């Protein structure tokens, strides 16, 4: 299973569903990439990313708020599901599909 490539993520936040494009690269368990919110014109690099079997974990910083997002997901073929912790805002469900 390869997580490399582009993913369409949906974050179920208190502000409604937030869509973002996640571009990932996995090299020997180290996950790198970018998150792009096309509607808001925002982009951020992910950091502290890692993979273990079908489990992925990474962090991203919001540019408009002083909040670090911590993602923990599982990949099953071309589908991703899990949670994102958004600091003081709490945790939310996240789901995605490989483009």
N, C-alpha and C positions, 0 to 999 in steps of 0.2 A: 504494500500500500504506500503510495506516495502522496504526501500532502502538498508537494510543490505545485504552484500555480495560483490561479485567482479564485477566490471564494466570495460569494455574496452572503453577507451576514445580516441577521435581523436581531436587534437587541430590544427586548420588551422592557422599556424603561417607564418610569412614572410620567414622562412627557410623551408617551406613545411609542410606537415602533420606530426605531432608528435603524436605517439601512446604511451599510458601509461595505466597501469592497476591501477585502483582505488579500494581499499578495504575499505568498509564503515561499520560503526556501528552507529545506531541511538538509543539513550537511552533518552527518555523524551525530545526530541527536541535538544539534544546535539549530534552533529555529530563528530565522531572521525574516524581515519583510516590512511592509508598510500597510497602514490602514488609511483608507481614503473615504471621506464623506463627501460625495459629489454634490449633494444638495446644498451643503454648507460651504463647499469649496475648501475643506480642511483636509490636511494630510499629516500623518505622524508616523515615525519609525517605531516599530515594536522593539522591546528589549527584554533581557532575561528570559528569552524564549528557549524552550526545550521540548523534545518529544521522547516518549517512552512507550513502545508498542503503539497502541492506538490513542494514547493520551497526549494531549498538547497543553502547554502552559506558556503564557506570555503576558507582558505588561505593555501598556501604552499610556502616555500622558495626554490629557486634554489640554488644548491650547487656550480655550476660553475660560477654563476653571482650574484652580489648583488641585486637580484630582488625578490620581493614578488609577487606571483600570487594570484589574488583574483577572485574566481569562483562564478558565480551566474547562477544557472541552475534550470530547471523545469523537473520533472519526470512524465512521462505518461506510466504507466505499466512498461515495461522493457526497455523503451527508455528515454534518457536524452538529453536535448539540452539547450544551453544558451551561455554565454560569459565568457571569462577570460580576466582580465585586467593585463597586465604585465608591470607595472610601466611605465618607459619612452618609452617602446617599443610599447605601445598602447593596444588596445583591439582586441580580435580575437574570432571567433566562436568556440564553442566546442560542440561535440555530442558524445553520448555514448550508449552502449547497455549492459544490464546485462548479465553476463556469465552464 
